[in-house]
Amino acid sequence: LNSTMESGGNPAAYGLNYQARCMTSRTSERDSHQFIVGTHSLKDKNEIHIIEYKEDVERVDCAGVYSHPGEVWNLQASGCHKDLISTVYTDKKGWHCSLWSMPEIKDKEGETTEQAALQESTDAIDQLTPLKPVVELKGHEGRIRALRWRENMAEEGEDDSNESIVTMDDKFIRWWPLAAGSGGLDEKKCLKSPEISGLSAGCFDPHHDLAFVAAHESTLTSWDFRSSKPGVQIEKAHYGKIFDVDYNPNRPYHIVSAGEDMIASFWDLRKPKLPILQLGGHTHWIWSVRFNRYHDQLLLTAGTDSNVSLWSIVSVMSAPVGEMEGTGAEKEGDKLIKRYDGHRDSVYSIAWSSDAWVFASLSYDGTVVVNNVPQSEKYNILL
């Protein structure tokens, strides 16, 4: 395995008032680097922060803060509706999943300004602008363990009717379609899988409607919600529990999974007997793994060893170098671009910006760090 450790610019950090474990990219903002973060405090009220990375000055600014009930465990944002998010959270009544609208933050004269947003970030939590409830996704059993939003990158004015959400609780996978144009649910079309034990993670298939891959304990299973039947099943895909799975956005049938065994494994669902490739590099659990949506040879992994790793995996990209069949070994050209050690606590969330070259990581102590792909790697990809 090759390794290049060239600097990719100075990292920029942002600190929250409370602990946190979930973050998502605001992909509906095409012209800026924005991320949304939810806090995980035992207090009755928590916070949702919108932060923006200013690439020209290498700084992260607050673009708004909202109050949120209960501890936020998971968070996703719409790719079409700029003001719409979904969260998984707990309060005294148990586990919940809801859709929320983020109202504009206005100053005393009623105008939306950056200064008003910055003022919100320093206010007491009781004075923060609350999120506006849209609808609660009811009917879950036990803990809600995963939340995924089908990322529709439709341009403004295009049909967004295929936006949908999947949630996973202790027994079932549930598919929730959004009503076109409203941001609400089309409840008559909601679907539920047969009972499954040990659900832990999952992701949409970006290449096929109503297709999903779920992790339960150490097993990976593909699902088609139209038939509610399992498809490909990979038993003992990992030694231990699987914490995350992601679909290659540009190459059908190809996924990556990671978990307790500190390994990121790449799979072709058409040939599921052996992984195409396995990556190490972490000294504790890998909690999160993400493909770059534009350049699928770029991969992020992060975990409870407090490290974030940026990889170039050319052997599994949508246009692989040469004809390289999978053997389970690391291929020539695959390399660790850089390991980022700027966190002091477990890293539970990573996200790529709507731009191809900027990414953020979140550690449990409430620290968000934003980094850039090194310039040399950009040139390797683009030239």
Beta strands, then each sheet from edge to edge (+ up, - down):
strand 1: 2-3
strand 2: 12-15
strand 3: 20-25
strand 4: 33-39
strand 5: 45-54
strand 6: 59-69
strand 7: 71-77
strand 8: 84-91
strand 9: 94-101
strand 10: 129-130
strand 11: 132-136
strand 12: 146-149
strand 13: 164-168
strand 14: 173-177
strand 15: 191-192
strand 16: 199-204
strand 17: 211-216
strand 18: 219-224
strand 19: 229-234
strand 20: 242-247
strand 21: 254-259
strand 22: 264-268
strand 23: 277-279
strand 24: 286-291
strand 25: 298-303
strand 26: 308-312
strand 27: 335-340
strand 28: 347-352
strand 29: 358-363
strand 30: 367-372
sheet 1: 1+ 27+ 26- 25+ 24-
sheet 2: 2+ 30- 29+ 28-
sheet 3: 3+ 4- 5+ 6- 10-
sheet 4: 7+ 8- 9+ 11-
sheet 5: 12+ 13- 14+ 15-
sheet 6: 16+ 17- 18+ 19-
sheet 7: 20+ 21- 22+ 23-
end
